[in-house]
């Protein structure tokens, strides 16, 4: 009987450790993002964002490294819709996606 309780305690401790490691890994990913202003991005990124913002308002820009490449993601409001624009450091637009929730 004691053996079952010991095994249960070991399993629960292992599960708790796995959850803790997963949370730490998620937190680490978030730390790679840095908020920047439009004046802090490279000229090519600024030009791409302004061209694809279609006269909308750029609310925030985050810089992060994805697969060894610096990427800028801007949250833009265009005609009342929130749109995310992702641009590489050289100004290449990697993606533009409207947020369906807003």
N, C-alpha and C positions, 0 to 999 in steps of 0.2 A: 504494500500500500504506500509506504514512504517513497518507494522507488518511483511510483507514478507521479507523486507530487514533485519530486526532484526533476523528473523529465518534463513535466508541465512548466515548472519554473524556468528550466533551460530554454524551452521552446518560446515562452513568453519574453524572456530576456533577449533572445535572438531576434524576435519580431520587433521588439522595441528598438534594438540597435539598427536594424534595417530601415525602419521608419526615420530614425534620427539621421542616418547617413543620407537618405534620400532628401530630407529637408535641407541638410547642409549643402548638398550638391545643387539644389534649386536656388538656394540663397546665393551661392557662388556665381551662378549664371547671371543673376540680376545685378551683381556688383560690377559686371563688365560694361554695363550701360552707363553712359555719361551724358547728362543734359548739356547741350550747347546752343548758342544763339546763331542766327542766320549769319552774323558777322564773323563767327568763329569757324565756319566751314570753308573748305577750299573753294576757290572761285568757280570751278567747274560744277561743283555740287550746288552752289548757290544759284547758278544760272539754270541748272536742270530743275531745281525745286521751284524757282519762280516761273519757269516756262510751263511746268506741269500743274502748278497751283491754280492756273486759269483765273487769276485775279482774286482768288480766295485768301483766307487768312491763315497764316501758318501759326498754329498754337504752340507747338513744341517740336524740338528736334532732339533725337537721341543718337549718339555715336556708339557703335559697338563693333567688336571684332567677331566675324563669323567665318569659320574655316580659314583663319589666317588673313582674312580680307577686312579692311575697315569699311563699314557700311553705315550710312546715315538714314534714319527713318524719321520722317516728318509727319506730324498729325496736322492735317489741313482741313479747313471748313470751306467747301465749295457749294454755293447755292443752298446753304443750310444743311448739307450732308457732310459727315465726317469721312475723310479719305486719308488713307495711309500711303505715303509715297516712299519707296526705298531706293536709295541711290548709292552707287559705289563711289569711292574716293575720286575716281577719274571722271565722274559726272554721268556715267552710264546708269540709266534708270533700270533698276532690277525688278520693279513691280509697283503697281498702283492698284489699290483695293479700297472700295467703298465699304464702310462699316454699315451693315444692314440694320443694326440695332438702333441707329440714331438717325 
